[in-house]
Amino acid sequence: MARPRPQRVAIVGPGAIGSVCAAILQRWSLHDVSLCGRRAHSDATTVVLDGEPPILLSQPVRSDPREPPDSSDFVLLTVKAHQTASAGPWLASLCQQGTMLAVLQNGVESMERAAKLAPAATALPVVVDCRVHSESPRRIVTSTPLRLIAPQGEPAQRLAELFGGYPCVEQVEDFITAQWAKQCWVAVTGLIAITRQTSEHFRVGPAATLAHDLALECVRVARAEGASLDDAFAADIADRLGRLPPGSGSSVLTDRLAHRPLEWDARNGVIQRLGRRHNLPTPVSDVIVPLLISCSQVDGH
Ligand SMILES: NC(=O)c1ccc[n+]([C@@H]2O[C@H](COP(=O)([O-])OP(=O)(O)OC[C@H]3O[C@@H](n4cnc5c(N)ncnc54)[C@H](OP(=O)(O)O)[C@@H]3O)[C@@H](O)[C@H]2O)c1
C-alpha cells in the first residue's frame, strides 16, 4: 500500500495544545511542521506526553505572517478563542483553496469565528480533550492522552490520517452533543478561576451545589441548541469536578494566576448569550460572567 504523502502543517498558536500536537507529529509522522506564533524565538520546547520520553521541539517559532512557510495542507489553530482575531493575518496567509483548517479550541462558536478569517479553507471544528500544564515556559507535560473529537466525514478522516501514527482522532456522528458536553464542562471550570480554589473544594457543600446549578443551566442551553444531554449529565459534571485529583485546576485558572486575559466569553459568556436567545434563565452565569470579566480586568487587562 502506498505510504501517505507527508503533509505541510502549520500550527498557529504554539502554546500548550499546539506544542502537544507538534510533538506528536514530530515523533509519529514525517510531516513538515511549522510553528507560527506572535513572538519569534528559537528556544526549544520539551513536551512530555503520557510519561513517554521527552520530545524536543527545536524548530523556530515564526512571527511574521507576511513570511509564511510554504503553502500549507493543514493549519491547526490552537490560539485561545479570544486570540483568534489577532491570528487572522496568519490564517489569511496560510489558508488557500484546499487547505484544511482544524480549529482546536474550546467553545461552540470557535470554528465559525475562525472560518470567517479563512474563507478559502475547509474548516473543521475539533473538541480537544487533554489535561496539559506547563511546568515551566519551555516544558509542557500532559497528564491525560490527547483526544481530538471531530464530526464524522471526509475532513475528519483527513485529520485522522494526519495523526495516523498516534490515533488520537475520534469521529462522532453527533458532534453537537460532543461539543456541548465539553462546553458544559469548561463553563463549570469558570468557578475554579473565580474562586482560585482547586477542584476538591467543589466536592461537597454549597460549592458543589453551585457547580451543579451552573452545569444544569448549561445543559438546558445545550439542549435548546440541539444537544442530547439530560439533567443527569449536569450531576455527572459536578461530580467529575469534585473527583479530579486534589490540586487540579484548569487552563483558565492558569491564565488567571499568570495575569493573562481569560477565555471567559467562549467558556461562559456564550451560555448567557444563547440562554437569552432561547428565553432560558441563566442565573449563575449572570453572576459569574461579570465576575470573570472583572477577574480579567483586575488582573491587569
Ligand atoms: N491547555 C489545556 O489543558 C487545554 C485542554 C483542552 C482544550 N484547550 C483549549 O485549547 C485552546 C488552546 O489553549 P492552550 O492552553 O494551548 O493555550 P496557550 O497555551 O495559551 O497557547 C496559545 C498560544 O497561542 C499564541 N498566540 C496568541 N496570539 C497569537 C497570534 N495572534 N498569533 C499566533 N499565535 C498566537 C500564544 O502565544 P504567547 O506565548 O505569546 O501567549 C500561545 O503560544 C484553547 O481554546 C483552550 O481552551 C486547552
The ligand as an SDF file (V2000), in Angstrom:
LIG
                    3D

 48 52  0  0  0  0  0  0  0  0999 V2000
   -4.3630   23.6920   27.9680 N   0  0  0  0  0  0  0  0  0  0  0  0
   -5.2770   22.7360   28.1030 C   0  0  0  0  0  0  0  0  0  0  0  0
   -5.1560   21.8810   29.0030 O   0  0  0  0  0  0  0  0  0  0  0  0
   -6.4470   22.6630   27.1490 C   0  0  0  0  0  0  0  0  0  0  0  0
   -7.2070   21.4700   27.1020 C   0  0  0  0  0  0  0  0  0  0  0  0
   -8.2640   21.3920   26.1940 C   0  0  0  0  0  0  0  0  0  0  0  0
   -8.5780   22.4850   25.3880 C   0  0  0  0  0  0  0  0  0  0  0  0
   -7.8390   23.6140   25.4800 N   0  0  0  0  0  0  0  0  0  0  0  0
   -8.2070   24.7210   24.5890 C   0  0  0  0  0  0  0  0  0  0  0  0
   -7.2630   24.7610   23.5290 O   0  0  0  0  0  0  0  0  0  0  0  0
   -7.0970   26.1130   23.0780 C   0  0  0  0  0  0  0  0  0  0  0  0
   -5.6070   26.4650   23.1780 C   0  0  0  0  0  0  0  0  0  0  0  0
   -5.2790   26.5060   24.5710 O   0  0  0  0  0  0  0  0  0  0  0  0
   -3.7970   26.4270   25.1380 P   0  0  0  0  0  0  0  0  0  0  0  0
   -3.9240   26.0580   26.5590 O   0  0  0  0  0  0  0  0  0  0  0  0
   -2.9330   25.6280   24.2440 O   0  0  0  0  0  0  0  0  0  0  0  0
   -3.3910   27.9690   25.0430 O   0  0  0  0  0  0  0  0  0  0  0  0
   -1.9460   28.6090   25.2660 P   0  0  0  0  0  0  0  0  0  0  0  0
   -1.0520   27.6570   25.9640 O   0  0  0  0  0  0  0  0  0  0  0  0
   -2.1600   29.9570   25.8540 O   0  0  0  0  0  0  0  0  0  0  0  0
   -1.4020   28.7460   23.7860 O   0  0  0  0  0  0  0  0  0  0  0  0
   -1.8450   29.7350   22.9000 C   0  0  0  0  0  0  0  0  0  0  0  0
   -0.6640   30.0920   22.0170 C   0  0  0  0  0  0  0  0  0  0  0  0
   -1.1030   30.9790   21.0090 O   0  0  0  0  0  0  0  0  0  0  0  0
   -0.1470   32.0300   20.8950 C   0  0  0  0  0  0  0  0  0  0  0  0
   -0.7930   33.1990   20.3070 N   0  0  0  0  0  0  0  0  0  0  0  0
   -1.5560   34.1420   20.8880 C   0  0  0  0  0  0  0  0  0  0  0  0
   -1.9670   35.0530   19.9870 N   0  0  0  0  0  0  0  0  0  0  0  0
   -1.4320   34.6590   18.8020 C   0  0  0  0  0  0  0  0  0  0  0  0
   -1.4910   35.1980   17.4970 C   0  0  0  0  0  0  0  0  0  0  0  0
   -2.1660   36.3070   17.2410 N   0  0  0  0  0  0  0  0  0  0  0  0
   -0.8330   34.5550   16.5170 N   0  0  0  0  0  0  0  0  0  0  0  0
   -0.1480   33.4180   16.7710 C   0  0  0  0  0  0  0  0  0  0  0  0
   -0.0440   32.8520   17.9870 N   0  0  0  0  0  0  0  0  0  0  0  0
   -0.6880   33.4780   19.0000 C   0  0  0  0  0  0  0  0  0  0  0  0
    0.2930   32.2480   22.3110 C   0  0  0  0  0  0  0  0  0  0  0  0
    1.4890   32.9960   22.3150 O   0  0  0  0  0  0  0  0  0  0  0  0
    2.0950   33.6620   23.6560 P   0  0  0  0  0  0  0  0  0  0  0  0
    3.0070   32.6000   24.1890 O   0  0  0  0  0  0  0  0  0  0  0  0
    2.7680   34.8620   23.1370 O   0  0  0  0  0  0  0  0  0  0  0  0
    0.9530   33.9390   24.5740 O   0  0  0  0  0  0  0  0  0  0  0  0
    0.4650   30.8080   22.7640 C   0  0  0  0  0  0  0  0  0  0  0  0
    1.7110   30.2900   22.3200 O   0  0  0  0  0  0  0  0  0  0  0  0
   -7.9950   26.9640   23.9660 C   0  0  0  0  0  0  0  0  0  0  0  0
   -9.2290   27.1920   23.3440 O   0  0  0  0  0  0  0  0  0  0  0  0
   -8.1630   26.1140   25.2110 C   0  0  0  0  0  0  0  0  0  0  0  0
   -9.3530   26.4060   25.9340 O   0  0  0  0  0  0  0  0  0  0  0  0
   -6.7740   23.7330   26.3150 C   0  0  0  0  0  0  0  0  0  0  0  0
  1  2  1  0
  2  3  2  0
  2  4  1  0
  4  5  1  0
  4 48  2  0
  5  6  2  0
  6  7  1  0
  7  8  2  0
  8  9  1  0
  8 48  1  0
  9 10  1  0
  9 46  1  0
 10 11  1  0
 11 12  1  0
 11 44  1  0
 12 13  1  0
 13 14  1  0
 14 15  2  0
 14 16  1  0
 14 17  1  0
 17 18  1  0
 18 19  2  0
 18 20  1  0
 18 21  1  0
 21 22  1  0
 22 23  1  0
 23 24  1  0
 23 42  1  0
 24 25  1  0
 25 26  1  0
 25 36  1  0
 26 27  1  0
 26 35  1  0
 27 28  2  0
 28 29  1  0
 29 30  1  0
 29 35  2  0
 30 31  1  0
 30 32  2  0
 32 33  1  0
 33 34  2  0
 34 35  1  0
 36 37  1  0
 36 42  1  0
 37 38  1  0
 38 39  2  0
 38 40  1  0
 38 41  1  0
 42 43  1  0
 44 45  1  0
 44 46  1  0
 46 47  1  0
M  CHG  2   8   1  16  -1
M  END
$$$$
